[in-house]
Protein backbone atom coordinates (compact mmCIF):
# COMPACT_ATOMS: atom_id res chain seq x y z
CA UNK A 1 0.00 0.00 0.00
CA UNK A 2 1.36 3.39 -0.98
CA UNK A 3 2.07 5.86 1.83
CA UNK A 4 0.43 8.65 -0.20
CA UNK A 5 -2.84 6.75 -0.17
CA UNK A 6 -2.59 6.32 3.59
CA UNK A 7 -2.13 10.08 3.95
CA UNK A 8 -5.18 10.74 1.77
CA UNK A 9 -7.30 8.39 3.87
CA UNK A 10 -6.03 10.07 7.04
CA UNK A 11 -6.86 13.48 5.57
CA UNK A 12 -10.39 12.32 4.80
CA UNK A 13 -10.80 10.95 8.31
CA UNK A 14 -9.62 14.24 9.84
CA UNK A 15 -11.88 16.21 7.52
CA UNK A 16 -14.83 14.13 8.66
CA UNK A 17 -13.90 14.79 12.27
CA UNK A 18 -13.70 18.53 11.64
CA UNK A 19 -17.10 18.46 9.94
CA UNK A 20 -18.60 16.47 12.83
CA UNK A 21 -17.31 18.92 15.42
CA UNK A 22 -18.44 21.90 13.34
CA UNK A 23 -21.96 20.47 13.06
CA UNK A 24 -22.23 19.72 16.79
CA UNK A 25 -24.08 22.43 18.64
CA UNK A 26 -23.89 22.80 22.37
CA UNK A 27 -26.68 23.79 24.73
CA UNK A 28 -25.66 27.43 24.37
CA UNK A 29 -26.36 29.54 21.34
CA UNK A 30 -24.06 28.42 18.54
CA UNK A 31 -20.66 26.86 18.90
CA UNK A 32 -18.31 27.32 21.81
CA UNK A 33 -14.79 28.65 21.43
CA UNK A 34 -13.05 25.31 22.00
CA UNK A 35 -15.30 23.65 19.40
CA UNK A 36 -14.29 26.20 16.78
CA UNK A 37 -10.60 25.95 17.67
CA UNK A 38 -10.59 22.15 17.56
CA UNK A 39 -12.50 22.10 14.26
CA UNK A 40 -10.02 24.53 12.70
CA UNK A 41 -7.05 22.52 13.96
CA UNK A 42 -8.53 19.33 12.50
CA UNK A 43 -9.27 21.11 9.22
CA UNK A 44 -5.68 22.34 8.91
CA UNK A 45 -4.36 18.86 9.73
CA UNK A 46 -6.70 17.34 7.13
CA UNK A 47 -5.53 19.78 4.47
CA UNK A 48 -1.87 19.15 5.26
CA UNK A 49 -2.31 15.36 5.23
CA UNK A 50 -4.25 15.46 1.96
CA UNK A 51 -1.76 17.76 0.27
CA UNK A 52 1.12 15.57 1.47
CA UNK A 53 -0.64 12.48 0.17
CA UNK A 54 -1.19 14.01 -3.24
CA UNK A 55 2.42 15.17 -3.44
CA UNK A 56 3.67 11.73 -2.36
CA UNK A 57 1.66 10.10 -5.12
CA UNK A 58 2.95 12.44 -7.84
N, C-alpha and C positions, 0 to 999 in steps of 0.2 A: 504494500500500500504506500502510495506516495505521501510524503510529509506535507506537501502543498494541499492535498485533499483533506488531510487531517486538520490543517489550519482553517480551511474553508468551513468544515463541519463545526469546528469550535467557534468560529465567527458567527455562524448561523445560530448556534446554541446561545451564545451571549446576546445576540440581537433579540432572540425570543425572550430571554430573561429581562432585557431592558424594556421591551414592549409590555411584558407582564407587569412589571413594577410601575410603568407609566400609566397603565390602565387601572391599577388598583387605587381606589379612593379610600381615604380613611373616614372616620366618623366626623371629622371637621370639614369645613368647606374646602374642597379642592385637595390638592396634594400637599404633603408636609415637606419641609426643607430637606430632610434626609432622604425622602423618597426621590426627589428631583436629583439630588447629588448622586445617589447610587445609580439611578437610571442613566444619567449622563456618563458616569464612569464606565458602566457596562457598555454603553453605546460606543464610546471611544475605543474600548478594548475590542469590541466586535469589529469595528472598522479597521483597526490595526491588524487583527488576526486575518480578516478577509483579504486585505491588501497584501499582507505577507504571503498568504496562500496563493494568491494570483501570481505574484512575482516569483514565487518558488516554482510554479508550474510552467512559467514562460521560459 
